[in-house]
Amino acid sequence: MESRPPQPHHNEPRDREPEYPRHSHHHPSAIGHWTRTIGALVPLVVGEVVKEPDKRWRFIRIASVALAVINEASYAYQVQKDCDERERERREYRR
């Protein structure tokens, strides 16, 4: 069996093209971190505070939807900010 030559490794920053950086985590911001943390803790807190089962589930569902909206809004803001920054860099490069 014939061995193949090793493939180039493209994880080094010098190997990446500046226009196409390596994909980052979905939410690199602090807001994304805190919304996920709060989302994990909401059922525990609501379960301790609200004793009536129907109200408990209602508050958990409302909190889940609210946190999902905040999470997606912060992601959309981050993407828009990154796009604006890349566009600004492209305009400066063309000058």
N, C-alpha and C positions, 0 to 999 in steps of 0.2 A: 504494500500500500504506500502510495506516494504522499509525503507530507506537504501541506500548503505553506506558503510564506506567511508570516504574521501580518495581520491587518493593522493599519495605522490606528492609533488610539487618539480619539478626538475630544477627550475630556479636559485637556489642558487649556487654560485661558488663551494661550498664544495660538492654539489651533482653531479657535472659533473666529468666525468673521464678525466684525462689530455690528453689522446690520441684523444678524441672527444670533442673539445670545442664547445660551442654554436655557431651557424652560425652567422657570422657577416654580415654587410651590403655589398652590391656588391662592392662598392668602398670606402673603409675606408681612402684612401690616399687623399692628397691635390690635386693631379693631377685629380683624378676622380671628385672631387668637382668642380674644376675650369673648366674642360671640359664641365660638365653639365651646369654650369653657363654661360659660353661663348656660348654654343649651344643655350641657351634660348635667349641670347641677339643678336646673329648674324642677325636674320631677321630684328630686329629693326634698327641696325646700317647700314646694307646693304640697307635697304629701304630708309634711310635718305641720304646716300652717292650716291647711284646709282639711277638715275632717269629713265633710259630706262628699261621698264618692262622685256624684254627678257634677258638683261644682269643681271638684279636684280635676277631673278629666277635662272639663271645659277650660279651666285656667291653663292646664298643661298644653292643650291644643292651641289656645290663643298665643301663649308664649312661644310655642314652636314656630308658628306662622310669623309672628313679629320678628323673631330672631333670624328666620330665613330671609325675610325682606331686608333686614339690616345687613346681613351677611352678603347678599347679592348686590345691594346698593354700594357697599364698600368695595366689592370686587369690581363693579362697573366703574366706579370712580377711579380706582387704581389703573384699570385698563385704559381709560380715557386719558389719564395723566401720562401714562407711558407712551401712548400714541402721540400725544401732543409733544412730548419730549423728543421722540424719534423724528417727528416732522420738523421740529426746530433744528435738530442736528443735521438733517438732510439739507435744509435751506442754507445753513451756515457752511456746509461742505461744498455746496454748489457755487458759492460766492467766490 
